[in-house]
Amino acid sequence: PSDIVNRVTIDGVTKNNVYIGPYTLSLNGANTAAMCIDFFDGSNVGDTWSAYVTQVGSSNLSNTYHPSDGQEYEEDAYLFSQIIKPGADRTGLQEAAWDIMAYGITNSSYKYLIGDNTYIDAALANYNKINLSGFEIISDTVAGCEQEFIVCAPEPGSMMLLGAGLLIALGVAAWQRRKTSALVAA
């Protein structure tokens, strides 16, 4: 099930009625949990698009939205590992993930933000202590058209994309989409 936050502000941009993760993506017909790491682009229920799949921790991030932000992707993989736990503070973890990518947070000298500092600090302290195998970045082949996500594939590398299209459909509402009767809860 998705939760809606009444108001979120990331890097000076405020959005109302924002969905937070984890979401469900359908990757080649298989549903998988996902965390949005891209606050500024939108996705809607039922959207399909071709995507690149890049291993978190890869030395080649050229098919992601932020090719030089390897540590930030690793920090967000850590946050994803936390947001899928029962009882997790999904709002705080989701905001921290968005802040890490929006501000490029890689050390503790970041500008302290309202509400999610504990999770940013935890990501900074623990990103290099988790096993990154299986964590993948899902990026639209047309940069910036659909949101970017992190998933943990059950079989690492089994869904790697080498330039062809990967069909992705949102199975649960996107963060930017207002609640509608078409919303499918998973």
C-alpha positions, 0 to 999 in steps of 0.5 A: 500500500502507498502512503500519501504525504500532504506536503513535501519540499525538496531543494526548494520545490514543494509538492502536495499530496505526494506518494511515498515508497515503496512502490511496486514496479512491473519489470518484464511482467514480474512485480518488484518493490521499488523506491523512487529516488527522483523527486523532480520527474513524474510517473503515473499508474500504468505508465510504460517505458523503456529503461536501462538497468544499472547495478548499484555500485557499478563503475559505469553509471552512464545510463543513469540520471546522475552518472557521477553520483555513485555514492549517492546511489549506494546511500539510497540502496541502503535507505531502500533496504530500510524502507521495505522493513515492516514498520519503517518510517516510510515518509522520513526514509523517502524524503532522505532518499530524495534529499540525497540525490537532490543535494548530492549528499556524500558527507556529514557537512551537508546542510541539515534539513528538516525531518530526515537528518537521522536517515541521511546520517544513517545512510552516510554511516552504513552505505558501504556496509551493505551487500549491493549485489542485486540492487539496481537503478531503473532509469528511463532511456529518455533521461528525465521523462520518468522517475528513476527508481532503485529495486532489489532484483531477486536474481542479480543481473538477470534483468540487465539491459544492454541498450534494448528496451525494458518494459516497466509499468507502475503497479502502484501509484507514482509519488506525484500522482494524486489519488484517483479511483484508478489507483491499484494498491499492492 
